[in-house]
Structures are given as C-alpha cells and as structure tokens.
Amino acid sequence: MRLLVAGDSGAAGVGAESQEQALCGQLVRRLSRHHRVQWRVLAVNGLDSPGLLKLLQDAPSARYDVVVLSMGANDATGLCAPLQWAQWQNRLAEVIVDRYAPALLVHSAVPPMHDCKALPQPLRWFMGRWARQMNAVLASQLANQSRRTLHWHPLSTTSAGMAVDGMHPSAQGYAVWADGLSRHILAGQDQRAE
C-alpha cells in the first residue's frame, strides 16, 4: 500500500515526540499488519487549505493507493465559512486525483476543537460548534461517495491524551486516531474489492 498523509500540524505529528508516535507512524504500524506500506508525510504546522493546495501542487507527482488529509483546524481558527471550506476540500481533491490518483481519499474531519484546553471559554465552545458545522457540510457532500470519504475523529481522541500544548494530540491521542483511521481505510478497501 502506498500511503500519503498530507496536511497541517496533525499530519505533521505536532504533540508527539517522534514520527513513530505521531499519526503517520502509528497508522503505518496498524496498516502493516495487513499490507506492506510505503509512506510519505507532506505536512506543515499552521497550514490552511489554500496553503496545502500550493504544497500539493509544488510536490512531485506520484501514485498513491490511499491519501489521508488532515486539514481544517487552521481554517476553523481563521473562520473559513463551512461551505467555503468544503469547496476548498473539493479543490484539494481535484489536485490529489490529478497528481496522485489514489483509489481512496480520506478526509480526516476537523478535530474536536471543543476539547482543546488551550482555547479559553467561550472561544472553545464557539470553535467546537464551528468545526462541527464544517464537518457536517463536508459530510453531506461526500455522502454516497466511495473513493472520497470522511473519517470522524473518535470521541476518545482527546480524552485519550492531549499534548502539553493543550491543542494537539499526545502519542496516546494519535494512537486512538490512527486506530480508527486504519479501520476506516481497511473497510474502504474491502468495499472496493466486493
């Protein structure tokens, strides 16, 4: 399986001590139980959707079986409107299909920002509602699609562990995220094989 994990600080693994403990490392470990995995991370801390679009356009073309996008927290804090954000995800998908031709593109939902302890109340509450609206719009656009899917963060992602910055997952939080994401990817492969 050729895997690309692209996006923001979540994709980059901010909050974990090493890439092995971050999202991609833990995801590869889980997928390796079923496949030989070749992987790449293309991520920058603080990136928003327009920035990721440029990063993907500037990176060399390659073929990947699965592309995972971790994108949305910085768009949310920048108050990108939910419908506009979903349109950005469609633009990202067009570039990914054109340059990387994955069999499966997984959008990882905007994280549960209502649990980010670094944000004071009522901002934390507001950002949580904003993120849920962003996810709801994208979910409705991706309904009934098999090659583009939305993976929701497990509710236990933040309770499993936040990094000391109160904004990013710890190694334990990444483990929960990677576990759910790996099952989502494997289930998507099984559906396409039927």
N, C-alpha and C positions, 0 to 999 in steps of 0.2 A: 504494500500500500504506500503510495506517495502522498504525503500529507503536508499541507501548508497551513500554518497558523499565522494569521495576519491581524494587525490592528493596533490597539492602544496599550496602555500600561498592563492591562490584564493579560494580553497576549505576550507582552514582553516579560511578564513574571515579576513585576514590582511587588515587593512584600515577601517574597521567598528569598532564601539565602543563596540558592543556586538554581540554574535552569532545570536541573533534575527534580527539584522540589516544586517548581513552578507548573503552570498549566500544561505546557507542551511536554515537558519531561514526564509528568505523571500520566498524561494522555497516551504518549508513546508507550510507556510501560504497560498500560492496560490493553492497548490495541495489539501489542507484540505477543500477547497470549494467543492471538488468532491469526496474525499476519506478520510477515517481515516488513518493517516500517522504515521507509526513508523519509526524513522530515526536514522542514526548514521553518524558521520563525522570521517573519518580516514585520517588525513592530517597533514603535517609538512611543515612549512615555509622553503623555499630553496630546497625542494625535486625535484630531477630529475627522469626520467623514471626508471633507474636502482634502485634508492632508493625506489621508490614506489613499484616496483616489490618485493623487500625484505619485505617492510612493509606489503603488502598484503599476502605474503607467511607466515609471522610470526603471523598475526592476526588469531583469531579463525574462523573456517568455520561457515557460517550461510547462510540462504536463504534470498535473496532479490528479490523483483519484478523488481526494477529499480536500476541500478548503474550508477552514473554520475562521469566521470573522468574529473578533471580539471588538465591538465598536458601539459607542453610544454614551458612555458616562461623560465624556468631554463635550459631546453635542448637547447633552442634557444640561450641564452646568453653563453652557453657552446659550441656553434657552432656544435651541433649534426647535421649531414647531414640530409636533409629532408627524403631521402629513409631509412636511418638507423633509424630515429625517427619513421617512420611509422612501421618499423619492431618491434621496442620496443612496440608500441601500440598493435601490434598483439600478442606479448608475454604477455603483461598485460591482454589482452582479454582472452587468454587461461587460465591464472591463475584465473581470475574472473569467467569464466564459470565453471571451475572445482571446485572452492571453494565456490562460491556464487550463481550459477545457475540462473542469472536474466533472466527474459523474455525480458528485454530491457537494453542494454548497450549503454549509450550516451557518446560519446567523445565530450567534450566541446573544440572547436577549440582553437588554440594558440591565446591569446588575441591580440588586435590591438596594437602591440608594437610601431608602428609609431606615436602613440599618447601619449606615456609615456614621460611626460615632464622631468622626472629625467634623461633621456638619452640625452646627448648633440648631436647636429647635427655634422657631418653626421652619427654618430652611430645610432641615432634614425631611420633615413631613411633606413639604412642598415638592422637593426634588424626588421623593418617592412616588408621589402622585404623577408628576411629570413623566418619570421613567415608565411607569405602568401604562400611561397613555401612549407613549412612543411604541412600547411593545404591542399594545392592543392594535394599533394601526398596522404595524408590520405583520402581525399575526393574521389579520383579516386579508391582507394582500397575498400572503403565502398559503392561505387555505387551499387545499386540493392540489398543491404542487408536490411533486416527488423529488425533483432534482434540487430544489431550494427549500430548506426547512428552517424552522425556528426552534432553537433549544432554549427552554426556560431554565434559569438557574434553580437548582434545588433549593427549597426553602431553608434547608440546613446549611447552605453555603456560609452564611455569615455567622450562624451560631456555632459552627464547627471551628471557626477561628478567623480573626481579623489580624492583620499585621499591626505593629505598634503605631503606625501612622493613622489607624482608625478608618482608613479609606480603601485599602486593598486587602485581598485575602492573604492569610498566612499559608504555610505549607499545608495545614490541615484543611483550610478553606479551598485551596486549589485541588486537593485530593477529592473532595466531595464534588466539585465542579467537573473535574476530569472523569470521575466515575460515571456521572450522569451523561456527560458528553460522549464518552466511549460507547455506552449502551445505545445512545441515540444514533451514533454513526453505524454501529453494527446492525441495528434494527433497520436502518435505511438501506444498507447493503442487502439484507435478506429480502426486503420488499422488492428491490430491483431485480433480484435473482429469480423471483417467482414468475 
